[in-house]
C-alpha cells in the first residue's frame, strides 16, 4: 500500500506524462478488448441453454472426403429414430411473410423438429412448446411459438397472446408459446420472430419439395449426448448409422457417407466456422500488434523517465535499499499506469464494440450480433492490463537498479546501453507498424483490383428489390400477373429510367447453374454436359443494367411459354465453342431442353471476383417462371424516393406482399468484398494508430537524445559546426532507426502476409505497389518525427548549451 500511495504521488507530479502513458495504453487495450469481444461473441459464447457442453453438431464425412452439414427430411428422421447415444434435433432458417394483425412484413423463422426445445433444455416464457404430434407432418397442427421480442413489440407482453392467431405465408397459425427472453435462436446473428414445426414446412412452402432422399438437403442437425456418453462414443455410434444408410439408399456419386463428425454445437453455421475463425484471428492479431506497439512505446517512455530519476534511485541504493525492493516499487507504478489505461481502454472498447455491432454486410439488416463486454471480456481486459503493466515496466525497473551508483551520483549521465535499448524499442515499433500497414495495403489493393474488374454492366443507380411470392401462396398464374402489373406500375414512376426482373443479382448471395450439351463437342469425361451458370430475366434487363448486346437480339414478347426456348449467352460461352463463327441461331441442349441462341453479351463476374472465365446464359422469364425474383430499377432521380414509391406500388397490388430486402446493386457487389472492406478498415486503422505511436517513439527518443547531448552539441557548434551538420547528426540516428525498422518489418511481413492469402483477390502477398507505398509512408512520417528534434537541436545557443549543467 505504501508503494501504491507513493506511485500515485509520483504520477500526480507529472500529469502530462501520466496522461500520455494512460492514453497510449488505452489505445492498445481498447482495440484488443473490442476485437476480443467479437471473438467472444462469434466463437466462445455458449448458447443460453441447459448444459451447452453436451450439445454437438452432426456432420457426415462423404466418400469425397468432404463434410456435409445439410440433410433431407428423411435422412434426419432416420438418424433420430436410430440414434441411441444422443437425441437428434433439426432446424432450418427460412424467410416468411408474417402478419400479426396490423401489417405484413418479411421476417425470419426457424423450422424445427418437435424435440428442438427439449434437446436445448429450454422452458417457455409463457405458454408451452410443441408436442411431438403437433410437429409431425404433413398433418401437423397449425401452431407457432413466437419470440419474446415479438411478444413485447406486437402483443404488449400480455399473457393473453396464447391462443392468438398470426398469419404466416397466408396460413393462420395459433400461438401456443413464447420463447425465453435471452434466447434468439440457434443461428448466430439471425433473430427469428417465429418458431414453426417441421411438419408445417410443406404447407407453408408448397412449391418446395422436401421429401426426396438425399436430394432436397435443407436441414441442419444437432444433438444432446446422453448422460455419461462421450463424444467419441456417440460419433462411433452415429458413424455406424451413416454406414447403414449408405448401404440402404442411393446417393449422388461420391456423396455417400462413410462416417460422422461431432463437434461442439455452435450457433455459427458449420460451413463458415473455419473462415470466420481465420478472419477474426487476423483482426485479433492486428489489435495485439497495436497493443505491442503501445507497450514498447510506454517502455521507452519509462526508460527515459528512469534516466531522469537516476539520482533518486542511486541515492536509495546508496542508503541501503535492495534492487528487488526498487523493482517492486517501480512495477507498482507501471501496473497502476496500465490499470488506469485499461479503465480508459474499456471505455474505448465499449464504443468500438458498439460500432462493430452495427457493421454488417449490405442486405443483412435482419441479422444482429450482440457484441458486448460480458464477464469473460472484462476478465480478459483486466488480465491484459496487468500483464501489459508488468511487461512494459520490467525493463525500466531493472535498468534503474543496474546503474553504477558512483557514476550516477557524480554526473547523472545516461549510458549508451540505455539509448541503444530505447533505439531497439523504437525500431521494433516501426517494424510492427509496417506489418500492419502492409497487411492493410494488401486489402486496399484487393479492393482496388476488384473495383477495376469488368462486371460487364454498369452497377450504379440500380435498386434491387427482392420478392418471393411463394411466401404469399401465389401459384404460377397469379405470380405472372403480379409481376407483370408490378413492372408496368414501376415503369410509370417518374424516377424510373428502366426496370426488369431477374432471378439473381451478379455477385449476390445466390447462384444457379445447369448443364449444356453442344452438338459436335464431347462433354467432359464422366459428365452429362458442360456446367453453365444462368439467370432468368425479363425483357429490358440488359437495357436496365446497361449491358451491351454484342450480337443478335434481346428477349422479346415472342419468347414465351410454348414457343421455342431461347437463350442469350455470354462472350466466354460463344468464344469457347464458336471461336471464329457467329453462334446466333445455333441450337444447344440446355437444362434438359432444346434451345436456340439469339444473342451474345459481354462476359463478367457472376459468383465471385476470383472466378475464372465462366460459361453463362440468360433465360427469358416467360419461359422459366419462378416465384422468387429481384426487381432491378435504374433510377434517374432519388433512390430513397423511389424506394418508398415501389413499396407503395407493391402494397397497392397486394397489401399482404412485402419485399424480402431493398438495397442497391452496388451494395450487393460490395457485400462480396465485405470481409476485405472490414479488414482494410480495421487493420488500416490499427496500422495508422501504430504508425502514430511509432512516430511519437522516434520523436521522443531523438528529443531525449538531444537533451542528453545538449553540452556536446553546444561544444560542436562552438567549434564551428553549422546548423546543417547538427541536423544531419540527429537525423542520422533517426534514419538508422527507420532502416532497421523497415528491414525487420519487411522480413516479418514477408513471413506473415501469406497467412492472409485467402482474403486477397488477384493480389500477391508481396504486391510491390503495397510494399513500396507503405515503406514510403512509414519513412515519410518517421522522417518528420526525426526532423522536429533535429531542427530544435540546430537552433541551440552554444553558450547556453555549454552552461546547461
N, C-alpha and C positions, 0 to 999 in steps of 0.2 A: 504493500500500500504506500509506503514511503517513496518507492521508485515511481509509482503511478502519479503521486502528488507532485514529485519533482519533475516528471515528464510533462505534466500539464503546465507547470510554471515555465519550463524551458520553451515549450511550443507557444505559450502565450506571449513570450518576449519577442518572438519572430512571427507575427501574424501573417505577413506576406509569404514567407517561406512555407508556413503551415498550410495556408490556403492553396498554394501551388501544388504541394505534395498531395494534399487530400483530393484535389480536383483531378490530378493525374491518375491517382489510384482509382478514383471513382469511374473514370472513363474505362479503364481496363476491367474492373469488376462488374460495372454496369453492363458492358457489352457481353461479357462472358455469361453473366447470370441470365440476361434476357434470352440469349440463344439456348442456354441450358433449359430454360422454361419451355421452349419449343420442343427440345429433345424430350423433356419430361412428358409433355402432352402427347407427342407422337409415338414414343417408343417405351416409356417407362410406366405411365399411369395405368393402373388397373381399372377395369370397369367397376362401377358401383353395384356389385352383385355379391352373392354369398360365395365365399371361398373361391375367388377367381383363379387361384393357383391350380385348381383341379379341372379347369376348363381347357380344352385342347381343340385346335382346328384340324380338320381331316383333309389330307391331300393325297391323291393317288399318284404313284410313280408308274409311268407308262413304259411300254416297250421301247419307245424312242428316248428314254431317259429324261423325259420331261415330267414336271409336276402339274397335275390337274387339280384345280380347286373349284370347278363348276360342274354340277351334276344335273341329270334329268330327274324328274319326279319319281319315276320307277326305280332308279338307282338309289335314291335316298330311302325309299320305302324298304328296299332290300336290306340296306345297311341297318336301318332302325330295327327291323324285325329279327335280324340275325345277331346283332351285337349283344354281348353279354357282359363285357367288362366296362362298358360305358353306355350311357344313354345318349343317343344322337339326335340332334335337333337341326332344323334347316331354316334359313332366312334368305330374303331377296329384297333388294331395294327397287322400287318402281315409282313411276310418275302416275299421279291420279288427278282427276278433277273433283274437288271437294266443295260441297255446298252445305253450310251449317245453318242455313235459313235466311241469310242476308244476301250473300253474293257467292259466285263460283270463282274459285281460284285454282291454279295449278300448284299442287303440293307433292311432298314425298310421303310414301307409305312403305311399311315393311310387311311383306307377306311372310308369315311364319307358320311353323308347324304347331300342332296342338300342345306339344310339350315344351315349347320355346321358353315361356316364362318359368316353368317348373325347373328346367335344366339350369337356368340362370339363378334360380333361388330367390325370385322377387315376389313381393307382396304388393297388391294394388293399393293406390292411394284412396281409391273409392271403388265400390262395386267388386267385380271379380274378373278373372281372366278366362280364356277359352277352355272348354272341356274337349276331350278327345272326339266326342261325337260331333260337336259343333265345327271342328276343324277338318273333319274327314269329308272329302268331296267325292263326286260332284254335287252331292246333295247337301253341302254344308249350309249351316244356318247363316242367315244374313245378319251377322253381328260384327261389332268392331270395338276395339279398345283405343281410346284417344290419349294423346299426350297430355301431361299436366299443364303444359303451356297453352294448348288449345282449350283445355277446360277453363283456364283462367281468362283467356282473352275473348273467347267466343261465348262462353256459358256462365261467366261471372263466378266460377268456382262453386256453384251451388250443388248440393248433393242430388237434387232432382235431375241432374244430367243423365243419371242412369235410367234407361228406358226411352230417352230422346232419340230422334231419328236424324241421321246425317245422310246426305246423298253423295255416293262415291261412284263416279263414272256412270251417272244416271240411274244407279241402283240404290234403293233405300236400305239403309242398314241401321240396326238398333245398337245404341251404345250400351255396353254391358260393364265397362270398367275404365279406370283412369290409371295410367302408368305412374310410377313414383316420380316425384319432382326432380330428383337428381339423375334420373335415367333418361338418356336421349337416344337410345337405340344401340345397335351393335355394329354400326359402320361409322368410323371416325369422321367427324365434321358434318355428317348427314343427320338432320333433325327431322325424323318422321313425325307427321301430325297424327297419323293413324296406324294402328297395327291391325292387319287383316289375316284371317285364317287361310291357309294354302288352298283349302277346298273351294274358296270363292274365286280363285285366280281366273279360271276359265270363264266364269260368268262375267267377271269384270273386264276381262281382256279376251273377248270371244274370237278375235282374229289371230290369236297366237296359239298354235298347237303346242301342248306341253307334255303329251303322253308318250312320245316316241322314245324308245330306249337309247340312251347314249347320244341322241342327236340334238334334242332341244335341251341344252345344258344351261341352266339359269339359276340353280340353287347353290348356295354355299353351306357347308356342313360344319358343325362343331358339336362337341360332346362333353359330358361331365364324367370323369373317371369314377368308377365305383370305389367305395371305401376300401383302402388297403391295396388297391391296384396301381402298379407303377405305369409310367408312360410306355416303357419298353414292353411290358406285358400286353397292354391294350394295343400297341402298334402291331405286335405279332399276331394278336387275335384278329384285328381288323384286316391285316395283310392276308391272312388265310381266307377271309371272306372275299376279298378282292380277287384272289386266285380262283375261287369257286365261281364268282360272277363271270370271270374271263372265260371259263370253260362252258358256262351255261348260255352265254349270249354272244352275239356278233358285234364287233366293234370296227371302226374305221381302221385301215391298215396302220399298224404301229401304235394305236391308241389303247390297246387292251391293257388293263392294269396288271402289274407284276408285284405290287406291294403298296404299302400305305405309310405316309409320314405324318406323325403327330407333332405339332408344335404348340407352345403356349398360346392360347387363344388371345387374339388382339383385335381391337376394332379397326385396325389398319388392314385393308384388303391384302390377301396373301401375295398377289402379283405385284404389289407396289412396295412391299416391305424393304427389300434389298435396295431398290433405287432411292427410296426416301431415307433409309438409314445412311447410305453413302452421301446423300445431299446434305443432311443435317450434320453429319460428321464433318464435312467440309466447312460448314458455317461455324461449328463449334471450334474447330482447329483455328480458323481465321480469327475468331474472337479471342482464343487463347493466345495467339501471336500478339494481339493488341495488348493483352494483359502482360505478356512477357516484355514487350517494349516499354510499357509503363513501369514495370518492376525495375528494369535495368535503368531507366531514366531516374527513378527515385533513388536507387542505389548510388548512382553518380552524384545526385544532389546531396545525399547523406555523406558521401566521401568528402565532398567539398566542405560541407558543414563540419565534418570531423576535423578537417585541416584547420578550420577557424578555431575549433575548441581544443587544439593540440596542447596549448599551455595548461588548460584546465585539467585534461586527462593526465598530463605529465606531473602536475602538482599532486593529484590524487595518488598516482603511483608512488611518487616520492614520499608521501606521507604514510605509505604502507598499504594502500588498497591493492587487493589482488586483481589480476587481469580478469578472472572469471566473474568477479563482482561487477566490474565495469561493463563487461559484455552483457550481463543480465540487465543492468540499468539501461544501456543503450537499446537492447532488444525490446524492453518495455516501451520505450519511446517509439520505436518503429512499428510495433504491433498496435500501439494506440493510434498512430497515424493511419495504419491500414484499416483499423476498425472504423475510424471516422470516415475514411474513404469508402469503406464498404457500405456504411449507412447512406452516404450520398449516392453511391452506386446503385443501391436498391431503389432509390427514387428514380434514377435514370433508367434502370431495368424495368420498372413498372411502366414508364412512359413508352419505352421501346417495345415491350411485350404487348401493350395495348395497340400500338401501331401494327405490329406483326399480326395480331389477331384480325385486323381489318384487311390484310393483304390476301387476296385470293385470285385465282385465275379468272379472266373475263368469262361471264356466263355462269359462274358458280355461286350466284348470290344466295342459293338455298343452303349452302354449306357454311358452317360456322365452327371455328375452333375456340375452345375455352382455354386460352393461353393466359395463365395467371401464376402468381407466386404462392404456391402451396407450401406445406411444411418441408417437403423434400428440397424445393428450390431455396427456401430460406436457410436450411441446413447447409446446402451447397455454398450459398453466399457467405455464411459465417465461416465455413471451413476454408474457402478460398481467401477470405480476408486475413485470417490468422496465418495461414501458410505463406501468403504474399508478404505479410509483415515480417515474418521470420526470414524469408528468403532475401528480401532487399535490405534487411538490417544486419545480416550476418557479416558480410564483407566489411562494411564500415565499422562495425563493432570490433571485430578482430583487428582491423587495421589501426584503430585508435589505441589498442593496448600493446602493439608490437613495435612502436616507435621508440627510439632512444630518448630516455628521459633527459640526459645531459644536453643532447643536441637541441631538443625541443625547447628546453628552458633557456638555452643560450640564444637561439635566433628564430625559433618557430618556423623554420623553413619546411617546405613541402618537398619530399624526396621525389626523384624521378620515377620510382616504382609506383607511387600513388598516381602520378599523372599518366603513366602507361596503363594502369588499371582502368582509370576513367576513360582513356582513349579506346581501350578494347571494348568497354561497355558501349560507347557511342558508335563504334564501328559495328557492333552487334545489332544495335537499334537500326542502323541504316540497312544492314543485311536483311533483317526481319521485315522491315518496311518494304524493301524491294520485292521480297517473295509475295507479300500481299498484293502489291501493286501489279506485279507481273500476272498473277492469277486473275485479278480484276481486268487487266488489259486484255487477256485472252478471251474473257467473256464479252468484253466490249467488241473485240474483233469478230467474235462469233455473231453477235447481233448485227454488226455492220455487214458481214458476209451474207447473213440470212436476208436482211432487208434489201440487199442488192440483187437477190435471187429473182430471176424472171418467173413471175407467177403465171404468165400467160393471160392476165387480165388486170384491170385497174380496180384495186380494192377500196379506194377512197369513196366516202359519202354513200355507202350502201348499208341500209338497215337489213338485219337478218332476224325475222320473227318466226320462231319455231312453233309449229302447231302439231297436234296429234288428235285427229277426230275419232280415233278408236276409243279414246277415253270418254267421249261423249256418246258412245254407242252408235255411231254412224255406220251404215252399210255403204257399199261402193256407190250406188246411185245417188244417195244423199250427199256423200262426200264429194263426188264430182260436181254436183250442183252448188255445194257450199264454196268450193274453191273457185269455180267459175264466177260466182257472184262477188266473191271477195276480190278477185283480180280486177273485175270491172269497176268496183267501188274505189279501190285503191288507185287505179289509173286515172280516175276522175279528180283526185285530190290535187289542189294547185301546187303542193310542194313536191309532187311525184314527177320525175323525169321519165322513168320506165319501171316496170315491175314484172316479175316472173316467179315461178315456183321451182324449187329443186329439192331433191331428197336429202342431199348432204351439201355441206359447205367445204370447199377445199381447205385442207389442213385443220379441219374441225375434229370433233371427238369421234365421229362415226366414219365408217369406211365400208364400201360394198365392192365385191369382186365376183366374177363368174368365169366361165371357160368359153373359149372361142376356138373353132377349127377353121383353118384356111385351106381351100381347095388347092391340091398340089403341094402342100407343105406338111411334112410329117410333124406330129406333135412330139414334145419331149418324151424320152423313154419312160414308160410306166404311167404316163399322164393321159387323160382323155382330151386334152386340148391345152391351149395357151392361157395362162392366168391373165385376166383383163379386169382392171378396175372400171367401175361405171357409175354414172349418176343419172337420175331420172329428172328431166327438166321440161318446162313448158316453152312454147314459142316466146320469143323476146328475151330468153335467158342470156344468149350471147350478146345481145344489144345492151341488156342491163349491166352485165359485167364488163362491157367494152372488150370483149374477146373477139378479135378479128377472125373472119372466115377466110381461110387460105384457098380453099377450093369448094366448089359445089354450092349448096344452099342451106339455109337454116330450116328448122322444122316449121311446118305449116298446118293449117286446119285439116288438110287431107291425110296427115299422118295420125290416123285414129284407129281405134279398136276395130278389128275385122279386115283392115287393109294390110298390105304387105308391110312387115316390120321394117323400120328404117332405123339407121344409127348414124351418128356423126362421130368420127374417130379423131384422135389427136395425131400430131405430126409424127410422133415416135412410132405409132401403130402403122401409119402409112409408109414411112421410110423403111420400116423393118421388113415388110412383105412385098411392097411395090416400089423399090428404090428409084427406078427410072421410068415409072409409069404413073398414070393417074388412077387412084383407087375408086373414083366416083363411078357408081353403077355396079361395082363388084358385089358379089354375094358371098356371105360367110355364114357358117353355122355359129350362132351366138346365143348362149344361155338356153340351149335346147330348142332353138327355132331358127329358121332361115331368115336372114336379114340382109337388106340392101344398104350399102354405104352411100349416103347422099351429101356428105360434107366432111371437111378436114379443118381442124382448128389448131392453134399452137399448142405445143407441149408445155406442161407446167409441173408444179408440185402438188400432190394430192393428199398424201398421208403424213409425210414429214419432210422437213427441209433436207434431210440427209439421204433421201431415197434416190436410187438410180433412175435412169430414164424408164418410165413406166408406160406400159400399154394401157390406154384409157379410151372409153367410148361413152357417148351420151345417148339415152333412150328417150323418146317422146313420152310425156306424162299420159297422153291419151291412150297409149298402147301398154302402159305399165303402171296402172293406178296404185297408189299407196296412201294410207290414211295419215301417215306422218311425213309432213313436208315442211320446208322452210321458205317463207316468203322473202324474196330479195327485192328491195326497193331502192333504186338510185334516187337520191334526194337532190333537189335543186334549191331547197330552202333550208329551214331549221330542222335539224334532226329531232330535237325534243318536241317540237310542234307536231311533226309527222308521226312520232311515236304515239302521242295521245290521240291523234286522229284515227290511226289504224286500230287502236284498241276500241274506240267508239264504233268503228265500222264492223268489227268482229262481233261486238255485243249487239249491234243492230240486226245482224243476220241470225245470231243465236245467243241469247243472254246467258246461256249456260256454258258457252265456249270461252276459252281464255288461252292466251299464249303460254307455252311452257317457258320460254325465255324471249327477251327482246334485247338485242345487242347490235353491234356493227360487225361487218366482215373484217375490218381492221382489228377489232378487239379479238375476234376469233383467231385470226392469224397470230396475233400477239400471244394468245394462250398457248400456242405451240412452243413459244420461246419463254414461257413463264419461268421455268427454273433458271434459265440463263439470265433473264432480266433481274430476277430476285438476287441471284448470286452476284451479278455485276454490281447491283446497287449496294448490297450489304458488304461484300468483300471490298468493293471500291471504297465505301465509306470507312471501313476499318483501316484500309490501307492509307487513306488520307489522314486519319487520326494518328496512325503510326508514323507517317511522314512528318506530321506536325510535331509529334513528340521527339522524333529523331532530330529535327531541325533545332528544337529547343535544347536538346542534348549537345549538339555541335556548338550552338551559341554559348551555352553555359560553360562547356569545357574550355573554349577559347577565351571567354571572358575571365574565367578563373585563372587560366594560364597567364593572360596579360596582367592580371592583378598580382600574381605571384612573381612575375618577371618585370615589374614596374621599374625597379632600380637598374636592372640590366638594360632595358630598353632606353631608359634615360641616359645611361652611360654610352650606349651605341650612338644615340643621337648627338650627345655632347662631343663625341669623337668624329662626327661628320656624316653619320648615316642619314640618308634622306627619308622623307615620309614613305616614298615608294618602296624603299628597302624594308622598312618596318612592316608595311602591308604584305610584302612577299614573304617575310619571315613568319608572320602569323598565319597568312593564308596557306602557306606551305604545309603546316600541320593539318589544317582543315582539308586540303586536297588529299593528303595522305590518308586521312580517315575515310574520305569518300572512296578512294581507290580500293582500300581494304574492304570496306563495307560492300561496295558494288561487286568486287570479286567473289567474296564469300556468298553474298546474296544470289548472284548468278549461279554459282555452283549448287546451292541449296534449291533454287528454283528449277534448275535442270533435273534435279532428282525428284522434286515434288510435283511439278506440273503434269507429268504423265498420269498421275492419280486422278486428274480431272478430265482425262481424255474423253470419257463417256458423255460429258456435257458440252464438248466442243463440236461445232458443226463446220466441217470443211476448213478447219484451222489447226495447224500443227502446234503441239505444246511448246515448240521452240520458234514460234512465229517471230520473224525478225522485226516486223513493224511494232509489235507489242513490246519486245525486249528493248529495242532502241528507244522507243518513246518513253518507257518507264525509266530507263537509265538516264536519259536526258532530263526528265522531270526531277528525278532524285538529285542529280548533280547540280541542277539549277537552284533548287531550294536549299541544298546544303551549302552551296557557294554563297548565297545571300546571307545565310546564317553565319558563315565564317567571315564574311566581309565586314559585317557590322562591328564586331570587336576589333578587327584589324584596322578599320578606319579610326576607331577610338584610340587605339594604341598609337597610330601615326600622328595624332593630334596632341600627344602628351607634351607638356612643358618639361624640357630636360632638367632644369634646375629644381622644379617641383618634384619630379620623379626621383632625383637623387636624394631629396630630403624626405622621401616617403616614410622612412622609419626613424 
